[in-house]
Amino acid sequence: MENTIRLTTAQALIKFLNQQYIYFDECEIPFVEGIFHILGHGNVLGIGEALEEDPGHLKIFQGKNEQGMAHSAIAFAKQKKRQQIYAVTASSGPGSANMVTAAATAFANNIPVLFLPADIFASRQPDPVLQQMEHENSLAATTNDAFKAVSKYWDRIQRPEQLMSALLRAFEVMTNPATCGPVTISLCQDVEGEAYDYPVDFFKKRLHYIDRQLPNPRELAAAVQKIKESRYPVIIMGGGALYSDAGEELCALSNQCNIPLVGTHAGKSTVSSEFKNNLGGMGILGTSAANKIVQQADLVIGIGTRYTDFTTASKTIFDFEKARFLNINLNRMQAYKFDALQVLADAKATLSALLPELTDYQSAFGDQISERKREWNIERDRLTTTKFSPENFTPEIAEHFSQETLNEYADVLDTKLTQTAVFLKINELVGDEAIPVGSAGSLPGDMHRLWNSRLPNTFHLEYGYSTMGYEVAGALGVKLADPAKEVYALLGDGSFLMLHTELVTALQYHQKINIVLFDNSGYGCINNLQMENGSESLGTELRTDENAIMRIDYAKIAEGYGAKSYAIHTMDELAAAFEDAKKQTTAVLFDIKVLPKTMSHDYDGSWWNTGISEISNKKAIQSAYADRMEMLKKARKY
């Protein structure tokens, strides 16, 4: 007779989570670090009871916003290079719906997170239960069906025994580097408390092996030939390169063959910014050095990249007449992009295999790589002291943004600080081991272009989905993943207003995070997008009905929560605040007032395809539309 143990569905779930381990590069660690929760009527008596009775090794955190706590879980898994996760659980209805945005964020970035939303009653006895939607075409449809589009695997548990097959499938997906991403297991709230005689061996310790997939001989030979046939190869470091720990191999191949390295937002800090052949981020948010060199490439070697529009400048940055593509990726769909030669293998393993095969190969770049890097460093230094005025703006922005307007902002915000000068100073002040966290607004451009990351895995930019409000919650997740390091959330006032409640969670659990808030009283990057394409400002500045610029005391808000805060209007105040903050043991907020339009801007090859109106009475919009159609002639269609 089979040996069994009688448990509720929720108790079995928690017991199972405690027994899942990852085995990677001869290292074994628990895969599930803990669980974030907001308890409501749909899960407090099920999962809540199970966590109270026996959480095992799981760390438990009470979130303040369902989306926010899920973003913390995403950031944790991303910082851990997808080798450890948090689960997140919320009550049924709006609590669960609040996590859908976070699930989409995880999906776009291929980050494993276990979503455990409560669901309606499987029995349907009390229908319509509190917070249940009723669909005339199906009584089975619930809020949690919304997760289907944003999950790599989705299931609903309507009987206790269904939990077993669902969890086995869920962990296969989350521990597979080629398919990993968010998994949703919806738990009917009556079933959470129902008991079942589970087989004891279902709860045995499980090792999920992540083996480095080697390139097969055909793939390796074809890749070697492709590289040897090229004169100007360029390597793009994507997130897959970072997760594979391929930094040493990238530097070795780059040195040996004189191949320049450029990066995506997810791949940054795979290799130190100081490495001589690392030209920085490419694309719309790219450096001049990276963009110039990429436009010269006759072979693009994409390593673990999805080729998003910000990386490819909406498929215009490459010279498609001559450029060929070689994609090294564990995911077959990604490897096929740009009709590339596909190497379906681990990045580190593939680079190690390529090195001995290319000892007699050198690119034709010569000194161009070092010259491009030198030019960029001069430009980066220039930005530390640039005085912004409408004369520095693009003609389109200058037409709508006068010196009078700039002076108005300076008076209201009581500042002369520019975003770029402040940003570069912060990079200098925080030290090499600090980890910046960003996601939305104009700051990702500054992060991708200007931030120098000198140590591995010390850069965290969520730009697969660019979710406003990720930054504060993300900083908490990164701090949990790397507790010995100082973590800095870099965000604008727009993102802070969107979602910052996990600051309270950080304070509650004594997790020191640093929130660096750039306040320009508006949504600067979208305001720029309007003006640069012929429109005037509408709904993107924080102004009252009387058209007065709003000034919000964010330092006082943070102080009210219990954080240490600093109001900053000068460079001296900035330096003093960052020095003092390093001595603090609680969460910190820097309220930095900066002038609008003073972020870094586009460099060569930075075109972005946006939906400009085809019909307009404004000549500026007509002109912007004509420019778009002209650029589309250059863009690759697939």
N, C-alpha and C positions, 0 to 999 in steps of 0.2 A: 504494500500500500504506500502511496506517495506520501512523503513527509510534508506536512503543511503547517502554516501559521495563520491564525485568523486575525485579520487587520481590516480597518476601514480603507477605502480607496485612498484617502488623503494620507493616512499613516503609511500605507504601502509606497506611495509616491515618495515621501520623505526618506523612508528607509532605503529605497532604491537609489535616490540621489547621492546618498552617503557612500555608496559602494562603487561609484564610477571613477576610473582612473585613466590618465593618459600616459602612454609610454612613447617617448620621443628622444632620439639621440642618447639612448641608454639612461634616460632619466624618467623616473616614475613619480607622478604627482596626482593629487585628487583633482578631478576635472571640474567639479562643482564646488566653488568656494563658499557660496552662501545664497541667501535669498532676500530680495527686497520685497516689502509688502506694504500695501494699504488695505486694511481689513474692513470689510463691510458685511452686510447680511449674507452675501453670496459666498463668502469664503471664511468668515471668522469662526464658524462652528465646524468647519471641515479642515482646511489647511491650517487655520489658526490653532485649532485644538491639537493637531498633529505636531505642530512646531512647539507648542507649549509642553506636550508630553515628552517628546524625545527628538530634539533637532539634530542629534549626533554632532558631527564636527561643523555643521553648517553655521556660518555667521549670519546673524539676522539683523536687518536694518529696516526701520520704519521710514518709508518715504513720505514726502509731503505732496507730491503731484505724481500721478501715475506715469505721465510721459517723462517727467524729470527723473524719477528713480530708474526707469528703463534706460534712459540715456546714460546714467551712471553705470549700469550694467554693461552697456555697449562699450563705453570707454574703458572699463576694466578689461574686458575681453580683447579689445584692440591693443591696449598697452601690453597685455600678456601674450601678444602675438597669436591669439586664438587658441591658446593651450589651456586656458582656464575660463570659467564662465560664472555668472550669477544667474539664478532664476528670478523671475518677477511675477508676482501674483496680485490681482486686483479683484474687486467685487464685480458683480454682473452689471450690465447696462452701461452707464456713463463712465464708471471706473475702468471697465475693460476697453471701452471705446477710446479713452484717453491714451491708451498704449499703442493704438494703430500707427500713429505718426512715428513713434519710436521703432516699431517693427519695420516700417518702411526704411528708416535710417539704417537699421541693421542689415536689411536686405540689400540696399544699394551698395553698402560697404563690405558685404560678404562676412559679417561678423556673427558668430554664434551666440544666441541668447535663447533661453527657454522661457517662453511666455505661457503663463498659467492663468488665463482669465476664467472667472466663474461664469456659469451659463444658467439657462432656465432649468426647470425641473424636468427630468427625463420622464417622470410619470405623467406629467401634464395635469396632475390633479388640481393644483391651485390656479391654473392658467386663467387670465393673464397674471402671472406673478409680478411683484413689484419690479418696475423698470424693464418689463418685457415689451417688446414691440410685437404687434400682431399683423401678419401679412395675410391678406385674403387668399393669395395663391399658394401658401405653404405655412403650416403651423410649425414646421421644423426650422424655418429661417429665424436666426437670431442676430443680435449685434455682432457676435463673434464670427459670423460669416465674412465680415469685413476683413478679417485677418488672412483670408485665403489668398488674396492678391499680394500680400506682403510677407508671406511665409515660405520657406523652402520646403517645409512639411507642415501639414495641418491635420488635426484630428479632433473628434469630439467623443468624450467618454460618457456613454449612456448606461453602461453596466460595469461593475467593478473589474471583471475579468478582462475587459477591453484594454485596461491600463497596460497590461504586460506587452502586448504586441505593439501598442502605440509608443511606449517608451523605448523599446529596442530599436524601432525604426527612427525615432527622434534622435537618439544618440549616434546612430550610424551617420545621419546627415550632418550633425554638428561636429563630428570628429573627422569628417572627410574633407581634406583641404581643397578638393576640386569642387565640392558642392556646398560647403558649410555656409551657414547663415541662420536666420531666426527660425525657430520651431514653435508652433502654437499647439498646445494641448488644452482644449476647452473642457472644463470640468463641470458637468451638471451639478447644481448645488445640493440636490438630494443624494446623488450618487457619492459625493465626497464623503458622506457619513455612513454609507452602506458598507457592511462587512462582507468579506469573502475569504475562503480558505485558500490562500496563495501558496504555491509550491515554495518550500524553503530555499531551494537552489536558485529561484529567481532573484534572491537577494545576495547571492554570492558576489565576491569581489570580481569586478570586470575590468580588464585592461583593454583600452582602445588604442591599438597600435597605429602610430603615424610613421610610416616608413618612407624614406626618401626614394621617390620613383626615379630610376635612372633612364637616361635616353637610350633608345635601342640603337644598334649599330647603323641602321639605315638613316635614322634621324641625325645621329652624330656626324656621319660622313657627309650628309647633305648640308648640314649647318657649316661644317668646316669649309666645304667647297664654296658656299655662298659668301662667307666672310673673305676667303682668299680672292674671290673674283671682284670684291669691292675695293674702292680706293678711299672712300669717305664714309666708313661705318660709324654710326652713333648708337650708343646703348641708352635706352630709356629704363630707369629703375622704377618699377611700380611697387604696389603694396606687396605683391608676391615675393619680391626680392627681399623686402624687410622681414616678412614673416619666415622666410627661409634662412635668415641669418647669413646672407650671401655677401656681406660687405667685404670681407677679406679677399674672396675670390674675384669680386668685381674690380677691386684695386689692383690685384695681381694681373688680371687680363688687360686692364686699361694701361698699366705700366708697360707690360710686355709688348703690346701691339699698338701703343699710342692711340687708343680709342677714347674719345671724349664720353663722359658720363653726364646725362641730364636726368631730371627726376620728375615724377608726378607728386601730387600732394601726399599720397599714401606712401610713397617710396622715400620721401625725404628723411634723412638721418640714417639711412642704410649705410651710407658712406659719409665721412666727415666733410663738412663744407670746406675745410682747409686742404683736402686732398687736391693735388695740383691739377688733375684732369676733371674734377667735378665742377661743372659750369652752372649748377643750380637748377631751379625749377624751370620748366618749359611751358609754352603755350600762352594762353590769354593772360595768366598771372606770372609769366616767365621772366627771367632775366634777359637782358639784351644778348649776353654771351650765349646762353643756351639756344635762344631763338635763332640767332644768326647761324650757329653751327648746324642746327637741325635742318635749316633750309638748304644747306649745302649737301646733305646726306644722300648717298646713293644706296645705302643699306641701313634700314632702321631695325635695330634689334630690341624688340619689346620684351621686357622680362617682368612677367606678372602684372601686366597693365590691362585695363579695360578700354583704353583709348577714348576717354570721355571727351566731350566737345571742348572743355577747358584745356585739356592736354593737346588736342590736335588743332586748336583754333578753328573749330567747326569744320575740320577736314580741309584746311587751306594751308597749313604751315609746311607741309612736305612738298617737295618738287615731284609730283606724281609722274612726270614724264620720264624721270630716271630712277626714282627711289623704289627699291624693292624692300620686302619686309620678311623678317625672321622672328617668329613669336615663340618664346619659351614660356609655357604656361601649363599648369595642371588641368585647367578647365578647357575642354575641347572647343566650346563655343567661343571663348575669348581668343584662343590660339588661331582660329580661322579668320579673324578680322583682317581686313585689307588684303585678302587673298594671299596670306603669308605662307611661307614654309613653316610647318608646325612641328614643334618639338614638345611633346606632351610629357613633361618631366619636371622634377624639382629644380629650382633655380640654382641652388648651391651645388647640387650634384652635377648638373649640366655644365656649369662654368668650370668645375674641377676637371671634367672630362675634356673640355675644349682646350684648356691651357697647354697640355703637352702636344696637342695637334697643331698649334699655331706658333710654335717657337721661331719659325722662319718668316712670320708675317708682320708687316708694319703698314699702318695706314699712310696715306699721302698728306695728312694734315700738317706734318712738320711742327713748326713753332706756332701755328695758328691757335691751338688750344690755349697755350699760355698767354698769348696776346689777347685773346678774347676775355680770358679771366682777368687780366690786368686792366683792360678797359672797363670791365664791370666793376671792379673794386674802386676805380676812380669815380665812377658814377655813384656807387653806393656811398662813398665818402662825401660826395657833393650834396647828397640828399640830407646829410646831417645838419647842414647850415643854410639850405635853400630858404629864401624868404618868398613866401607865396603872395601873389597878388593876381588880379584878373589878367595881368600881362602874361603870367605863367600858365593860365588855363587854356584849354583848347578854345578856338574861336566860338564854337557852339555854346560852351558854358559861359564864356566871357560875355556873350550877348545878353544872357539872362542874369548874370551874377556880377554886380558892379562892385567897385571899391566901397561904395556907400553901404551896400549890403554886408560886405565883409566886416566893415567897421561896426555895423550894428551888432553882429554876432560877437565881435571882440568886446564890445561894451557890456552886453547882456551877460555873456559867460565870464567876463572879467579875465580874459586870457589873450596872449599872443602866441601861445604854443601851437606848433604844427604837428600833425599826426606822425609824419615820417621822422622828424627829429626826435620826438618822444619815443617812438617805437625803437629806433636804432639805439637810443640811450638805454632803454630797458634791456635790450639784448646784451649790452655791455655790463649792466649793473647786476644781472641775476646770476651770472656764473655759468660755467660750462655744463654742470650737472642738472640745471633747472629744466623743467619740461613745460613748454608753452602749449596751451590747448585752445583751439579755435574752431570756427565752423562757418559763420555767416557774416555778411556785410562786406565792407571794404578791407577789413583786417586780414582775411585770408590772402588777399593780394600782397599785402605787406609781409605776411608770414612766409609765403611761397618765394617771393623775390628777395626779401631783405634779411630774414632771420638766418643767422649762421649757427648751425647745429654741429658742435665739434665732437660729440660722443654719440655712440650708437643708441638708437631708440629714444632720443630726447627731443622729439618733435611730434605733436599730435594734432593733426588737422582733419576734421571730419568734413570732407568736401565731396563725398559721393552723393550726398543728399543735401548738404549745406543747410542743416536744420537750425533755424533761429531758436535760441534758448538751450541749445546743446551745451554751451560753454561752461556754465557754472556746474551743472550736473556732471558733465564730462570731467571736469577738474576733480570732483569727488571720486569718480571711478578710477581716474589715473592715480590719485593719492592712495587709494586702497590697493592698487596694483604695485605701486612703487613708494611705500611709506617713508623711506629715508630721503626722498628727494623733494625739493621745493617745486610745487606745481602752480602755474600761473594761468588762469583763464583770461584770455584776451578777447574782449567783446565790446561792442558799441552799446549806446544807450537803448537802441531799438531792441537788441537781443535781450538785454537785461530786463526790460519791461515785459518782454514776451514770456520769460520763464526764468526765475532765479530761486525758486523755493527750496532747492536742495542745499542752499546756503544754510538754512536752518538745520537740515540733516547733518551737515558737516559740523555745525556748532554742537548739536546734540550728542554726537559721537566723538567729539574732540579730534576731528580731522582737520588739520591746518591746510586750508587752500587759500590762494591769493587771487582775488578778483581784480583784474586791471580793466577798469571801465573808461573807455574813451567817449566822452560826452560831447557831441557836436549838435545836439538838439535836433535829431532827425535821422532819417534813413539815407545816409550819404551816398552809398553806391547806387541805389535805385534813383535817387534824385539826379545823380550824374547821368545815368542811363536815359532818363527822360530828356534832359537838356542836350545831350550829345546827339540825340536823334530827332531834334527839332521841336520837342514839346517844351512847355513851360512847367514850372514846379506845380504839382498837384498831389496833395496827400502824402508827401514824403518828407515834409519838415514838421517839427513839433511847434505849431503856432496856434494861438488862441483864435477865437472868432474875430477878434479885433486885429488879427494879423501880427500879434506880438510874439516874439520868440519866447518859448518857455524855458525857464531855468529851474531845474529840479535838483534838490540837495540829496544826491545819492549817498553821500557820506553819512548823513543823518539817518537815512533808511537803514543802512548796515549797522550803524551804532544802535539803533532801536532793536535790532535782532540780537545784539550782544557781540557783534564782531568789532574788531579794531578797525578804525577807518581813518583815511587821510584825504583832505581836500587839497588838490594840487592845481596851481595856476602858473608856476614858474619852474624852470629847470632845477634851481636850487632846492625847491620844495620836493621835487621829484626824487632827486638823489638822496636827500635826507630821509624821505619816507621809505624808500626801498631799503636803505641801510637799517633803519629802525625795525622794519617789518621782519627782517631776518631773525630778530631777537624774540619775536612774538611766538606764543604757543597756540594761539587761537586763530580762527579764520580772519582774513584781512581783506579790506576793500580799498582800492585806490580810486578816488573820484577825480579823474583828470579831464579838465575842460580843454578842448582843442578846437581850432578853427575848422570849419567845413572846407571841403575841396583841397585839403592839404595831405591827402593820402598819396602813395606812389601810383603812377599811371602806366599805361600800356607802353610796351616796347615793340620792336620790329616783329611782325607776324602775329599780332595779338587780336586779330579780328574775331568778333563773336556774332554768330547768326541769331538775330532776334526778330520777333514778329512785328515789323514796322508796318504801319497802316499804308495800304496801297492807294487809298483815296483820302485826300486832305486838301483843305483850302490854304494851308500854310506852305509856303515855298520851302522852308527849312525841312519839313517832313517829306515833301516831294523829293528834295535833294537826297535826304537820308535813305529813302526807299530806292532811288536810282543807284546809289552807291552799293546798297545791299545786293541788288540784282547783278551789278557788275562783279562783285566778289563771288557770287554764286557760280559764275562762269568758271572760276578757278577751282571751286570746291569739288572734291570727289563725291560722287553720288552714292557710293556704297562702301 
